[in-house]
Amino acid sequence: MLGSNHLPASSSDPVPVFGCHVLLTKPVADELWNARCANAAGVTADAATEREVLHKIVSRFKFFVHEHHVRGEPIPWTTPPLAAKPGELERFIPVHL
C-alpha cells in the first residue's frame, strides 16, 4: 500500500520515490537559510544559500527514508505534515532512493 508520501513508480522505474515536503526560512542579515521537513520529524538543515540548504535537507531526508526502508520498518511520516509558518517558503521535492 502506498502512503501519501510515496509516489508510485512506473513499470519501467522500480526505484522507490518519496515526496519531501520542505519548509524554508529565508535568512535575515547574515543568518543562514533554515529548512525543515514538514513530513519527516527531525529532518532539518541550515546553509548559506537556498540551493545548499535544499541539497542538505534532501540528503538527510533520503537517509531518513533509506534507514527505515532497508530495515523493512514503516516510515514514521508526520501526519498531517507540519504547516508552514508565516513567511516560510514551501518546496515539494521527489526523492529517489
Stockholm file with secondary structure:
# STOCKHOLM 1.0

chainA/1-97         MLGSNHLPASSSDPVPVFGCHVLLTKPVADELWNARCANAAGVTADAATEREVLHKIVSRFKFFVHEHHVRGEPIPWTTPPLAAKPGELERFIPVHL
#=GR chainA/1-97 SS CCCTTEECCCTTCCSCEEEEEEEEECCCTTCCEEEEESSSTTCEEEESSHHHHHHHHHHHHHHHHHHHHHHTCCCCCCSSCCCCCTTCEEEEEEEEC
#=GC SS_cons        CCCTTEECCCTTCCSCEEEEEEEEECCCTTCCEEEEESSSTTCEEEESSHHHHHHHHHHHHHHHHHHHHHHTCCCCCCSSCCCCCTTCEEEEEEEEC
//
